[in-house]
């Protein structure tokens, strides 16, 4: 609290927790440092009632009922909520395949699926989906993107990702466009090592960067832990002031809240505190740490500091982007999506 009793801006960090219930030490830590939000993973999920209670406990720990709560609910192999409690969700590539033959129906299906996702998340109190993936599916690249991408064509990816953003926001959930400025050319998995992209900037501008440019008005984006040799041969985008200023804020024109990808991924070097400090110094607004390790989170909290300046303004702008869910007939949406996708059941 400030001297006048007004709550100070939150810590420029988003954290995970260890399991399906908030531990006392976690609650005390979150109360102490007041992170901007939280992120959920499969280890945190047992049932709808349990998850709803966990989300409420996380928000209660920081005393902010609007604290951001994120989840990676893309579909396909990246889905934290799964049957039997939640519907199976198609991978992005399925929508791309439909759109190649019929763009109108492809966009409609992408919107319906995203609106259903928002319906799934909002009832749990989850306010942000780490979706859509704007990375292109590049032949010969590592499969870390693979069918998480809508396709290889920037126009198709932009159109479907735009429909996804609309569907999520129509359901009261904010999207995060990722992984800016483009992860599609990575030949290694950034969870385990640092990808280096050697493509010329001219090519990147008309391909990888294009979907992000077309959706530059979205409220949230997540960085790629990738070196783009044509822009900055020394630092990955997450810790590169040149990539963030020249490409993400400059050429792409993204003006929203910029989050890092998970700082615990092995693509980044240095201690967790150093990673956080370097990312924020480069121009990221909020650092993301996902694995729930208490010691790592303490290192990050010591390095992050409170949101201020332009980062605080962008955070407030993102918070103001939430809108009430629009009227929605879920059974009709499920039936229409199944028809569009050529399915007669929910075994996606």
Residue pairs with C-beta under 8 A, 6 or more apart in sequence:
1 7
1 8
2 8
7 63
7 64
8 34
8 306
9 306
9 307
9 308
9 312
9 315
10 34
10 35
10 36
10 37
10 62
10 64
10 67
10 306
10 307
10 315
11 33
11 34
11 35
11 36
11 301
11 304
11 305
11 306
11 307
12 36
12 280
12 285
12 286
12 287
12 304
12 305
12 306
12 307
12 311
13 33
13 35
13 36
13 276
13 286
13 287
13 288
13 289
13 297
13 300
13 301
13 304
14 35
14 36
14 37
14 38
14 39
14 68
14 70
14 259
14 286
14 287
14 288
14 289
15 30
15 35
15 38
15 39
15 289
15 292
15 297
15 300
16 38
16 39
16 40
16 41
16 44
16 289
16 290
16 291
16 292
17 23
17 26
17 38
17 44
17 54
17 58
17 292
18 26
18 43
18 292
18 294
19 43
19 44
19 292
20 43
20 44
20 45
20 46
20 50
20 51
20 54
21 50
21 53
21 54
21 57
22 54
22 57
22 58
22 61
25 294
26 61
26 292
26 294
27 57
27 61
29 294
29 297
29 298
29 301
30 38
30 58
30 61
30 62
31 61
31 62
31 63
33 301
34 62
34 63
34 64
35 62
35 67
35 301
36 67
36 68
36 286
36 307
36 315
37 67
37 68
37 69
37 70
37 128
38 58
38 67
38 68
38 69
38 70
39 69
39 70
39 71
39 72
39 130
39 288
39 290
40 51
40 54
40 55
40 69
40 70
40 71
40 80
40 126
41 71
41 72
41 80
41 290
42 80
42 82
43 292
44 51
44 54
44 80
45 51
45 80
45 81
47 85
48 85
48 86
48 123
48 124
51 124
52 123
52 124
52 125
55 69
55 124
55 125
55 126
56 125
58 67
58 69
59 65
59 66
59 67
59 69
59 125
66 127
66 319
68 127
68 128
69 125
69 126
69 127
69 128
70 126
70 127
70 128
70 129
70 130
70 176
71 80
71 81
71 121
71 126
71 128
71 129
71 130
72 78
72 79
72 80
72 129
72 130
72 131
73 79
73 80
73 81
73 89
73 117
73 120
73 121
73 129
73 130
73 131
74 89
74 91
74 92
74 130
74 131
74 132
74 133
74 148
75 89
75 90
75 91
75 92
75 113
75 117
75 348
76 89
76 90
76 91
76 92
76 93
76 94
76 147
76 148
77 91
77 147
77 148
78 148
79 88
79 89
81 120
82 88
86 120
87 116
87 120
87 334
87 346
87 348
88 346
88 347
88 348
89 113
89 117
89 348
90 113
90 341
90 348
91 147
91 148
92 132
92 133
92 147
92 148
92 149
92 150
92 160
93 137
93 146
93 147
93 148
93 149
93 150
93 151
94 147
94 341
94 348
95 106
95 109
95 110
95 113
95 150
95 160
96 106
96 137
96 149
96 150
96 151
96 156
96 157
96 160
98 105
98 106
98 109
98 340
98 341
99 105
99 106
99 107
99 110
99 150
99 151
99 156
99 159
99 160
100 106
100 151
100 156
103 156
103 159
105 340
106 156
106 159
106 160
107 159
107 160
107 162
107 163
108 163
108 336
108 340
109 337
109 340
109 341
110 150
110 160
110 161
110 163
110 164
110 167
111 163
111 164
111 166
111 167
111 170
112 167
112 333
112 336
112 337
112 340
113 164
113 167
113 337
114 131
114 132
114 163
114 164
114 165
114 166
114 167
114 168
114 171
114 175
115 167
115 168
115 170
115 171
115 328
115 333
116 330
116 333
116 334
116 337
117 129
117 131
117 167
117 168
117 171
117 173
118 129
118 167
118 168
118 169
118 170
118 171
118 172
118 173
118 325
119 171
119 325
119 328
119 330
121 127
121 129
121 171
121 173
122 171
122 172
122 173
122 325
126 173
127 172
127 173
127 174
127 322
128 173
128 174
128 175
128 176
128 220
129 168
129 173
129 174
129 175
129 176
130 176
130 178
130 222
131 164
131 168
131 175
131 176
131 178
132 150
132 160
132 161
132 164
132 165
132 175
132 177
132 178
133 145
133 148
133 149
133 150
133 161
133 178
133 179
134 157
134 158
134 161
134 177
134 178
134 179
134 180
134 182
134 211
134 212
134 215
135 145
135 148
135 149
135 178
135 179
135 182
135 183
135 184
135 208
135 224
136 149
136 151
136 152
136 153
136 154
136 157
136 182
136 184
136 185
136 207
136 208
136 211
137 145
137 146
137 147
137 149
137 150
137 151
137 152
137 184
138 145
138 152
138 184
138 185
139 152
140 187
141 184
141 185
141 186
141 187
142 186
142 187
142 188
142 189
142 195
144 183
144 186
144 189
144 190
144 191
145 183
145 184
145 186
149 157
149 184
150 156
150 157
150 160
150 161
151 157
151 160
154 206
154 207
154 208
154 210
154 211
154 214
155 210
157 211
158 210
158 211
158 214
158 215
161 177
161 211
161 215
162 214
162 215
164 175
165 175
165 177
165 215
165 218
168 174
168 175
169 175
169 321
169 323
170 325
170 326
170 328
171 325
171 326
171 328
172 322
172 323
172 324
172 325
174 219
174 220
174 318
174 321
174 322
175 218
175 219
175 220
176 218
176 220
176 221
176 222
176 259
177 211
177 212
177 215
177 218
177 220
177 221
177 222
178 221
178 222
178 224
178 261
179 222
179 223
179 224
179 225
179 226
179 261
180 212
180 221
180 222
180 223
180 224
180 237
180 248
180 252
180 254
180 258
181 204
181 208
181 209
181 212
181 224
181 228
181 237
181 243
181 247
181 248
181 252
182 204
182 207
182 208
182 209
182 211
182 212
182 224
182 226
183 190
183 195
183 224
183 226
184 208
185 195
185 197
185 199
185 208
185 226
186 195
186 197
186 224
186 226
187 195
188 194
188 195
189 195
190 224
190 225
190 226
190 261
190 265
190 266
190 267
191 265
191 266
191 267
192 265
192 266
192 267
193 266
193 267
194 225
194 226
194 227
194 236
194 266
194 267
194 268
194 269
195 225
195 226
195 227
195 267
196 226
196 227
196 229
197 204
197 226
197 227
197 228
197 229
198 229
198 230
199 208
199 228
199 230
200 230
201 228
201 230
201 231
204 228
204 230
205 251
209 247
209 251
209 252
212 221
212 248
212 252
212 254
213 251
213 252
213 253
216 252
216 253
216 254
216 255
217 255
217 256
218 254
218 256
219 256
219 257
219 317
219 318
219 321
220 256
220 257
220 259
220 318
221 248
221 254
221 256
221 257
221 258
221 259
222 258
222 259
222 260
222 261
222 288
223 237
223 238
223 244
223 248
223 258
223 259
223 260
223 261
223 279
223 284
224 236
224 237
224 238
224 261
225 236
225 237
225 238
225 261
225 265
225 267
225 268
226 236
226 237
226 267
227 233
227 234
227 235
227 236
227 237
228 237
228 243
228 247
231 240
231 242
231 243
231 246
231 247
232 240
232 242
232 243
234 240
235 242
235 243
235 282
236 267
236 268
237 243
237 244
237 247
237 248
238 260
238 261
238 268
238 279
238 282
238 284
239 268
239 275
239 278
239 279
239 281
239 282
240 282
241 281
241 282
241 283
243 282
244 258
244 282
244 283
244 284
245 283
248 254
248 258
248 283
249 255
249 283
255 314
256 314
256 317
256 318
257 285
257 286
257 311
257 314
257 315
257 317
257 318
258 283
258 284
258 285
258 286
258 314
259 284
259 285
259 286
259 287
259 288
260 279
260 284
260 286
260 287
260 288
261 288
262 288
262 289
262 290
262 291
263 272
263 275
263 276
263 279
263 287
263 288
263 289
263 300
264 272
264 289
264 290
264 291
264 293
264 296
268 275
269 275
270 278
271 299
272 289
272 296
272 299
272 300
272 303
273 299
273 300
273 302
273 303
274 303
275 287
275 300
276 287
276 289
276 299
276 300
276 303
276 304
277 303
277 304
279 287
280 287
280 303
280 304
280 305
285 307
285 310
285 311
285 314
285 315
286 307
286 311
286 315
287 300
287 304
289 296
289 297
289 300
307 315
334 346
338 344
338 345
338 346
341 348
